[in-house]
Amino acid sequence: MAKYQQLVQQIREQIEAEAWQPGEKLPSLRQQVELSGMSLMTVMHAYQVLESQGWIVSRPQSGYFVAPRAEYLSQPASHQPVQLAESVDINGFIFEVLQAARDPQVIPFGSAFPDPELFPMRQLMRSLSNVSHHLKPSDALNNLPPGNETLRKTLAQRYAQQGITVSPDEIVITNGAMEALNLSLQAVTEPGDWVVIENPAFYGALQAIERLKLKAVAIATDPQHGIDLDQLEQALNRWPIKACWLMSNQQNPVGFTMPDANKQRLAALLAARNVALIEDDVYAELWFGGKRPLPVKAWDQHDNVMHCSSFSKNLVAGFRVGWVAAGRHAQRIQRLQLMSTLSTSAPMQLALANYLGTRSYDSHLRRIRQVMAQRKNHARQALRRLLPPQVKINDSQGGYFLWIELPAGQDATRLYRRALEHHISIAPGSMFSSGNQYINYFRFNTAWPWDAAQEAAVAILAELISEQLSQPH
């Protein structure tokens, strides 16, 4: 273990043991040098890591302080643990919110995407240029489903690094994760089938269910641990469920990562009933801390999990390259892809295969994780400082979303429309559920640089919330 990691671990253990209380000032950099016997650079690095992980906060001209304790939402007692939807109709509102967040004049707290400046575009364009000079007419055919062989082999090797055995032949390259998820769902369902989703859920799952004319069983999620597995088991016993579409890591919108024990139980529950799991793991690389969380796929002993991800959230959005480790469903998904989009762009596949071969990807991931952790911490502290005390923020260790709860009876959709008048977007909770259970919640994007404009926008948001709270429901 490197010296800075030793200091990080030591200070974390001291904070956990309450030797340092929230709000207390830590020894200065120079004091810590004297106490630890480490170099100034080592101490600075350790403090930066602790800040990026949310353990401490820096205050200009004042030093470093222990961060406030993490705040986790609890599932409101009034929420139904299971919600049925014979039909889903949500596309119109989602389209409206996403379009509003694209306006360059709008502060994009409601955006689903990270700051594109975080992506290594120069290196990616170099890779694209390299492969463009050597493109052959046969490349279009060679990159038809299941996709570029070199890229699939690289992905299989990355699975192997996590201890997960996936053959390159089981991987299908797709037009982003959305195509991987939609094709996976289509491969195992017919119109009228029942599908389990989370509540709240990524709106893409709701849109897919609407498009494929499926029925949804929405099961409540715990803000720390994910889907309620007891309720899931009861639902599996009660309805003829064909598939589950779930997020196990850095879930959108809540932000939770399921504990390993829950992931293992989930895999066993579905395998025992031969119910397919479509695992949406697009934020897999955006974890904070010392250890990457495993997907449910790691506990899949029956070839039951279709693991879907992409490069759009952590490397480059514009290339639109994703994949599914589909196992025994790979051939079916390839046929469905050939009948719909035909294939993923050959130049983009080749460029990504070229870039991944440079071994720059992991260095980039380390950098983007550190920046996102710092930005999320800055946003969290500003929100806690400026928003009314009745507003709750769900902490999460990874990704770039915060899930925020207004007091019961408040309407985040109304807040969204008022904020938009001030050129501020948020993602209201009604985007993430086919019912009205999350009407007083909203999702907040923290991936953009924290500056005076962002701080001012949060202050305006706080004023709007205060005004709304002062008015009768």
SULMO-V480239 format. One record per residue. SS is DSSP state (A for helix, B for strand, O for the rest). PSI is psi in whole degrees, -180 to 180 (* if undefined). NEAR is the number of other ideal C-beta (glycine too) atoms within 12 Angstrom. Layout:
<<SS;PSI;NEAR> <SS;PSI;NEAR>>
This chain:
<<O;131;11> <O;158;16> <A;-41;20> <A;-34;25> <A;-37;20> <A;-43;20> <A;-40;35> <A;-50;33> <A;-41;22> <A;-48;27> <A;-39;34> <A;-45;27> <A;-37;16> <A;-41;23> <A;-43;29> <A;-34;17> <O;2;11> <O;23;12> <O;-32;15> <O;126;25> <O;153;17> <O;131;22> <O;-15;19> <O;148;20> <B;135;19> <O;163;36> <O;144;26> <O;170;20> <A;-46;25> <A;-37;16> <A;-40;17> <A;-32;32> <A;-46;21> <A;-41;14> <A;-40;18> <A;-22;25> <O;11;13> <O;166;27> <O;162;19> <A;-41;19> <A;-40;17> <A;-44;23> <A;-43;32> <A;-44;24> <A;-44;24> <A;-44;37> <A;-38;37> <A;-41;26> <A;-45;34> <A;-38;39> <A;-42;34> <A;-29;33> <O;0;33> <O;10;37> <O;-35;38> <B;164;36> <B;146;33> <B;143;26> <B;124;18> <O;134;8> <O;4;7> <O;-30;12> <B;-156;21> <B;139;32> <B;153;26> <B;131;31> <O;155;33> <O;153;23> <O;147;19> <O;141;26> <O;125;27> <O;137;22> <O;152;32> <O;151;17> <O;118;30> <O;139;23> <O;-25;10> <O;-11;15> <O;136;31> <O;132;23> <O;-30;27> <B;133;32> <B;128;31> <B;145;24> <B;107;30> <O;-27;17> <O;155;18> <O;131;33> <O;95;18> <O;-5;34> <A;-42;20> <A;-48;17> <A;-41;27> <A;-44;31> <A;-42;15> <A;-47;23> <A;-43;37> <A;-37;25> <A;-41;18> <A;-37;30> <A;-15;33> <A;-17;17> <O;122;17> <O;-17;11> <O;-6;15> <O;136;27> <B;118;34> <B;52;37> <O;-20;41> <O;0;43> <O;152;32> <O;-6;36> <O;152;29> <O;168;34> <O;119;25> <A;-18;23> <A;-14;17> <A;-13;28> <O;146;30> <O;68;27> <A;-34;21> <A;-46;15> <A;-39;25> <A;-40;33> <A;-33;21> <A;-42;18> <A;-41;32> <A;-40;29> <A;-42;18> <A;-47;21> <A;-29;29> <A;-33;19> <O;-15;14> <O;15;16> <O;138;22> <O;154;15> <O;-31;9> <O;-15;11> <A;-33;25> <A;-40;18> <A;-39;13> <A;-19;23> <O;14;33> <O;166;24> <O;136;38> <O;0;38> <O;178;45> <O;128;38> <A;-42;23> <A;-42;26> <A;-42;39> <A;-38;37> <A;-40;24> <A;-43;31> <A;-41;43> <A;-38;27> <A;-36;22> <A;-35;29> <A;-43;31> <A;-34;17> <A;-22;17> <O;2;25> <O;18;14> <O;125;30> <O;112;19> <O;125;35> <O;144;23> <A;-29;28> <A;-16;21> <A;-9;33> <B;132;42> <B;124;50> <B;135;51> <B;172;49> <O;78;32> <A;173;33> <A;-31;43> <A;-40;34> <A;-41;35> <A;-45;50> <A;-46;48> <A;-44;36> <A;-37;42> <A;-44;48> <A;-42;47> <A;-31;36> <A;-23;34> <A;10;36> <O;164;34> <O;156;17> <O;135;17> <O;-11;16> <O;156;26> <B;136;31> <B;134;45> <B;133;49> <B;167;49> <B;162;49> <B;106;43> <O;158;50> <O;157;46> <O;130;43> <A;-22;40> <A;-33;38> <A;-41;47> <A;-41;39> <A;-42;31> <A;-42;36> <A;-40;42> <A;-47;29> <A;-39;23> <O;4;31> <O;47;21> <O;170;35> <B;140;30> <B;137;43> <B;103;43> <B;120;41> <B;134;43> <B;148;36> <B;145;45> <B;135;32> <O;-15;36> <O;-35;26> <O;-6;30> <B;-157;40> <B;142;46> <O;104;34> <A;-29;34> <A;-44;20> <A;-36;29> <A;-44;39> <A;-42;26> <A;-41;18> <A;-40;34> <A;-33;32> <A;-24;17> <A;-36;17> <O;154;26> <O;70;20> <B;133;34> <B;-30;33> <B;160;41> <B;134;48> <B;107;51> <B;159;50> <O;126;47> <O;-20;47> <O;131;42> <O;55;40> <O;142;43> <O;116;40> <O;-12;46> <O;-40;46> <O;-4;44> <O;156;38> <O;125;38> <O;138;40> <O;153;21> <A;-40;22> <A;-38;16> <A;-40;30> <A;-42;35> <A;-43;23> <A;-40;25> <A;-48;42> <A;-42;36> <A;-42;25> <A;-47;34> <A;-37;40> <A;-39;23> <A;-24;16> <O;7;26> <O;41;18> <O;127;36> <B;142;40> <B;123;50> <B;105;52> <B;111;49> <B;108;44> <O;44;50> <O;-19;42> <O;18;44> <O;-38;41> <O;-8;34> <O;48;41> <B;154;33> <O;154;39> <O;-160;25> <O;-13;17> <O;129;13> <O;130;29> <O;142;34> <O;153;31> <O;167;42> <A;-28;45> <A;-28;42> <A;-22;31> <A;13;30> <O;104;33> <O;-1;18> <O;21;20> <O;46;24> <O;-10;33> <B;127;44> <B;107;47> <B;117;50> <B;136;49> <B;-175;43> <B;176;37> <O;1;43> <O;-31;33> <O;-13;42> <O;-7;41> <O;-55;38> <O;122;35> <O;-39;29> <O;-21;22> <O;-25;36> <O;57;28> <O;122;45> <B;-170;46> <B;165;48> <B;128;52> <B;95;47> <O;-9;47> <A;-130;34> <A;-11;21> <A;3;35> <A;-45;34> <A;-42;19> <A;-43;26> <A;-38;40> <A;-44;32> <A;-42;20> <A;-38;29> <A;-42;34> <A;-31;20> <A;-9;15> <A;-80;20> <O;-3;25> <O;-62;21> <O;172;30> <O;148;43> <O;123;32> <A;-46;32> <A;-38;30> <A;-41;39> <A;-45;43> <A;-40;36> <A;-42;40> <A;-41;43> <A;-40;36> <A;-46;32> <A;-46;37> <A;-27;33> <O;-15;21> <O;-10;20> <O;22;14> <O;-15;23> <A;-47;31> <A;-34;20> <A;-43;16> <A;-44;27> <A;-40;28> <A;-41;21> <A;-46;21> <A;-34;37> <A;-42;36> <A;-44;26> <A;-45;31> <A;-39;40> <A;-43;33> <A;-45;32> <A;-39;36> <A;-40;40> <A;-43;37> <A;-45;32> <A;-44;38> <A;-45;38> <A;-40;32> <A;-42;29> <A;-43;38> <A;-36;29> <A;-36;20> <A;-33;25> <O;154;35> <O;148;27> <O;-20;16> <O;-14;20> <O;134;35> <B;144;30> <B;127;41> <B;119;35> <O;148;36> <O;143;45> <O;76;33> <B;167;41> <O;-166;44> <O;29;46> <B;145;45> <B;138;46> <B;120;44> <B;134;47> <B;122;38> <O;161;38> <O;152;25> <O;140;21> <O;-13;19> <O;151;34> <O;109;27> <A;-22;42> <A;-40;30> <A;-42;27> <A;-42;42> <A;-46;40> <A;-38;24> <A;-41;26> <A;-36;37> <A;-30;31> <A;-23;16> <O;17;26> <O;41;23> <B;129;37> <B;145;38> <O;168;47> <B;100;42> <B;151;42> <A;-23;42> <A;-13;34> <A;-21;40> <A;14;42> <O;145;40> <O;-9;37> <O;-159;26> <O;23;23> <O;-27;32> <O;33;43> <O;-22;30> <O;23;36> <B;159;44> <B;156;46> <B;142;42> <B;124;50> <B;126;40> <O;10;42> <O;-7;37> <O;158;31> <O;138;22> <O;115;29> <O;-171;16> <A;-35;12> <A;-42;20> <A;-42;28> <A;-43;21> <A;-38;19> <A;-40;34> <A;-37;38> <A;-42;24> <A;-44;27> <A;-42;40> <A;-41;30> <A;-43;22> <A;-41;34> <A;-43;37> <A;-42;23> <A;-43;18> <A;-39;30> <A;-30;25> <A;-12;14> <O;147;15> <O;146;7> <O;*;14>>
